[in-house]
Amino acid sequence: MLSVIYSEKFLQHETGLSHPECPERLIAVVKALSKVDWKSQLSWHLPTPISDRDVLKYIQQVHTSEHIAKIRKIATTGSGYLTLDTPVSKDSYDVALLAVSAWLDGVDAVLEKNAPAFILARPPGHHATKDQAMGFCLFSNAAIAAHYALMKPEVKRVAIVDWDVHHGNGTEDIIQDNPQIAYCSLHQHPCYPGTGYNSERGKYSNILNLPMAPGSTIEDYRPVFEQQVIPFVEKFQPDLLIVSAGYDANHEDPLASISLKPADYGFFTQCLTKITRQIVFGLEGGYHLKALADSVIATLVNCL
């Protein structure tokens, strides 16, 4: 069984009319997964309620108290903007906490079952730095999950692979000086947020940025994945792999210019599951609803 962690409460993070990071993203994925032939192999779980877990303890490991307080304060006013592209509504703070809890549940599920898990949550996280929300992201879910995993006695090293079309500047900001965490990102360049140069290696050579030219297809990605991503992850020998699973590198996606197809994420997944079955996949971007849903399906079917 493949664990999928999801709650309808994730729909309560309201971003306003026409904002690409919308509740419909999750609705489209849930609907698509309800129709697959192998739906009986999915085990759906609610995230641990924030009342039952001290989520803030884990968030405070990577974010400043000022950052956390700012998000909470603006949300309590009913609505506002953390940056021009990152709105919050009255429930956004609690929903963001619940999203973190879901990612932590994903770590627990993977370590317990030695099988992949998929975190179907929002808001996303890989642009959130230690002290700044941005790019639709409030808390750095992947980085928080990595630090949480390192608290487990069986986990000494965690690798994060980020295939979102945008560089995960927040993840890199948080983990670059930690020798127990490696980060690899494939992303369009030039593109938002303007970071992710291949010269950025981290204090312990634990960063691998792989900028991809606009218009790149799977023919461009395949050799990069096989010749650089896989060797980097294998050399690090992680006890747990976290995937920042953004699906905005699809050809149909409105926010970037990479030309992948949904099936290509199946190839990425096959490559990673050959390294380890202990993979936490967590949703990041992806803003064309059908392409997003089809890409999640391609990911999950290659985990079975």
C-alpha positions in Angstrom: 0.0 0.0 0.0 1.1 3.5 -0.8 0.3 6.1 1.8 -1.3 9.4 0.6 -1.6 12.1 3.3 -4.4 14.6 2.6 -7.0 16.7 4.3 -9.8 18.9 3.0 -8.6 21.5 5.5 -5.8 22.2 3.0 -8.4 23.8 0.8 -9.0 26.5 3.5 -5.8 28.3 2.6 -7.5 30.9 0.4 -5.3 32.8 -2.0 -7.9 34.9 -3.9 -9.4 34.8 -7.4 -7.1 33.8 -10.2 -4.2 33.0 -8.0 -2.4 30.0 -9.5 -1.8 28.3 -6.1 -5.4 27.5 -5.5 -7.5 24.8 -3.7 -8.6 23.4 -7.1 -5.1 22.0 -7.5 -5.7 19.4 -4.7 -9.3 18.8 -5.8 -8.1 17.9 -9.3 -5.5 15.4 -7.9 -7.9 13.8 -5.5 -10.6 13.4 -8.3 -8.0 11.9 -10.7 -6.7 9.4 -8.1 -10.3 8.3 -7.4 -10.5 7.0 -10.9 -7.3 5.1 -11.4 -7.4 1.3 -11.8 -5.0 0.8 -8.9 -6.8 3.1 -6.4 -7.2 0.1 -4.0 -3.4 0.2 -3.5 -3.6 3.7 -2.1 -4.0 4.1 1.7 -5.4 7.6 2.5 -4.5 9.2 5.8 -5.4 12.4 7.5 -2.5 14.4 8.9 -1.9 14.4 12.6 -4.0 17.4 14.0 -2.0 20.3 15.1 -3.7 20.0 18.5 -2.0 16.6 18.9 1.5 17.6 17.9 3.8 20.4 18.8 4.4 21.4 15.2 6.0 24.7 16.2 8.8 22.9 17.9 9.9 21.5 14.5 9.2 24.7 12.6 11.4 26.6 15.0 14.3 24.4 14.1 14.5 26.1 10.7 12.6 29.4 10.9 13.1 32.5 13.0 10.5 33.3 15.7 9.9 36.6 13.9 9.0 34.8 10.6 6.5 32.6 12.4 5.0 35.5 14.3 4.5 37.6 11.1 2.6 34.8 9.4 0.4 34.3 12.4 -0.2 38.0 12.9 -1.3 38.7 9.3 -3.5 35.7 9.2 -5.3 36.8 12.4 -6.3 40.0 10.7 -8.3 38.0 8.2 -6.2 38.4 5.1 -3.1 40.1 3.8 0.1 39.6 1.9 3.5 38.3 3.1 5.0 39.3 -0.3 3.2 40.5 -3.5 2.7 36.9 -4.7 2.1 35.3 -1.3 -1.3 36.0 0.2 -2.7 34.6 3.4 -6.3 34.3 4.7 -7.7 33.8 8.2 -7.1 30.0 8.2 -3.7 30.1 6.4 -1.5 29.9 9.5 -3.3 26.8 10.9 -3.4 25.2 7.4 0.3 25.8 7.0 0.9 24.2 10.4 -1.2 21.2 9.3 0.8 21.0 6.1 4.0 20.7 8.1 2.4 18.0 10.2 1.5 16.1 7.1 5.1 16.2 5.9 6.2 14.9 9.3 3.6 12.1 9.0 5.1 11.3 5.7 8.5 10.8 7.3 7.0 8.5 9.9 5.1 6.5 7.4 8.1 5.9 5.1 10.4 4.9 7.9 7.7 2.6 9.4 6.7 0.9 6.2 9.9 1.1 4.1 7.7 2.3 1.2 7.1 5.7 -0.4 4.5 8.2 0.8 2.9 11.1 -1.0 2.0 14.4 0.8 -0.9 16.0 -0.9 -0.8 19.3 0.9 -0.7 23.1 0.5 0.7 25.7 0.9 4.0 24.6 -0.7 7.3 25.4 1.0 10.5 25.3 -1.0 10.8 29.1 -1.5 10.4 30.0 2.2 13.7 31.0 3.7 14.6 31.0 7.4 13.0 34.4 7.8 11.0 35.2 4.7 7.8 33.8 3.1 7.7 34.1 -0.7 6.7 32.4 -3.9 3.4 31.1 -2.5 5.4 29.4 0.4 5.0 30.0 4.1 7.0 27.3 5.9 9.8 25.3 4.3 8.1 21.9 4.5 10.9 19.8 3.0 13.6 21.3 5.2 11.5 20.9 8.3 10.8 17.3 7.4 14.5 16.7 6.9 15.4 18.1 10.3 12.6 16.0 11.8 13.9 12.9 10.2 17.4 13.5 11.6 15.9 13.2 15.1 15.2 9.6 14.4 18.0 7.2 15.6 18.0 5.3 12.3 18.5 8.4 10.1 21.9 10.0 9.8 21.7 11.6 6.4 18.8 13.0 4.3 18.8 13.9 0.7 16.3 16.3 -0.9 15.7 16.2 -4.7 13.7 19.1 -6.0 12.3 18.7 -9.5 10.0 21.8 -9.3 10.6 24.1 -12.2 11.7 26.9 -9.8 14.8 26.7 -7.7 14.0 25.9 -4.0 16.0 28.9 -2.7 14.4 28.5 0.8 15.4 24.9 1.1 18.9 25.7 0.0 19.1 28.7 2.4 18.2 26.5 5.4 20.2 23.3 4.7 23.4 24.6 3.0 25.5 24.5 6.1 24.2 21.1 7.4 26.5 18.2 6.4 23.7 15.7 7.2 21.4 17.1 4.5 22.1 17.2 0.7 20.0 19.2 -1.7 19.8 18.7 -5.5 17.6 20.9 -7.7 16.7 20.8 -11.4 15.1 24.1 -12.4 14.6 26.5 -15.2 17.2 29.2 -15.5 16.7 32.1 -15.9 13.4 32.0 -14.0 12.0 33.0 -10.6 13.5 33.4 -8.0 16.8 34.0 -9.8 18.8 31.7 -7.6 20.2 28.2 -8.1 23.5 28.7 -9.9 25.6 25.6 -10.4 28.4 27.4 -8.6 26.4 27.2 -5.3 27.8 24.1 -3.7 27.1 24.4 0.0 29.6 24.4 2.9 30.1 20.7 2.6 29.6 20.3 -1.1 26.1 19.2 -0.2 24.3 21.3 -2.9 23.9 20.4 -6.5 22.1 22.9 -8.7 21.3 21.9 -12.2 19.9 24.9 -14.2 17.9 23.9 -17.3 17.3 26.1 -20.3 13.8 27.2 -21.2 12.3 24.8 -23.7 14.1 21.8 -22.3 12.4 18.4 -22.8 12.9 15.0 -21.3 15.7 14.5 -23.8 17.6 17.2 -22.0 16.6 16.1 -18.5 17.3 12.4 -18.9 21.1 12.6 -19.2 21.2 15.2 -16.4 19.2 12.9 -14.2 21.2 9.8 -15.0 24.6 11.4 -15.0 24.4 13.9 -12.2 21.3 13.6 -10.0 21.6 9.8 -9.4 25.4 9.8 -8.7 25.0 12.7 -6.4 22.3 11.0 -4.3 24.0 7.6 -4.4 27.3 9.1 -3.2 25.6 10.8 -0.3 24.0 7.5 0.8 20.9 8.9 2.4 18.9 7.0 5.0 15.8 8.9 3.7 15.0 10.7 0.5 12.6 13.7 0.3 11.3 14.9 -3.1 10.1 18.4 -3.5 7.6 17.3 -6.1 6.6 20.3 -8.1 4.9 19.7 -11.5 5.3 23.1 -13.1 8.0 21.9 -15.5 5.1 20.5 -17.6 4.8 21.9 -21.1 1.2 23.1 -20.3 2.1 24.9 -17.1 1.5 28.7 -17.3 4.3 29.8 -14.9 7.4 28.6 -16.7 8.8 27.4 -20.1 10.1 23.8 -19.6 8.4 21.2 -21.9 8.2 18.0 -19.8 5.2 15.6 -20.1 3.4 14.0 -17.2 4.9 10.6 -18.0 8.4 12.1 -17.6 7.8 12.3 -13.8 7.4 8.5 -13.9 10.9 8.2 -15.3 12.3 10.5 -12.5 10.4 8.3 -9.9 11.8 5.1 -11.4 15.3 6.4 -11.1 14.9 7.4 -7.5 13.1 4.3 -6.3 16.0 2.2 -7.6 18.2 4.0 -5.0 15.8 3.6 -2.1 12.2 2.9 -1.3 12.3 5.3 1.6 11.0 8.3 -0.2 8.7 11.1 1.0 7.1 12.9 -2.0 5.6 16.3 -1.1 3.7 18.5 -3.4 5.3 21.8 -4.3 4.2 23.6 -7.6 2.1 22.7 -10.6 -0.6 25.0 -11.9 -2.2 23.4 -14.9 -4.8 21.2 -13.3 -4.8 18.3 -15.7 -1.1 18.2 -16.2 -0.7 18.3 -12.4 -3.1 15.4 -11.8 -1.6 13.3 -14.6 1.9 13.9 -13.2 1.0 12.9 -9.7 -0.5 9.7 -11.2 2.7 9.0 -13.1 4.7 9.5 -9.9 2.5 7.2 -7.8 2.0 4.4 -10.2 5.8 4.1 -10.4 6.0 3.7 -6.6 3.7 0.7 -6.5 
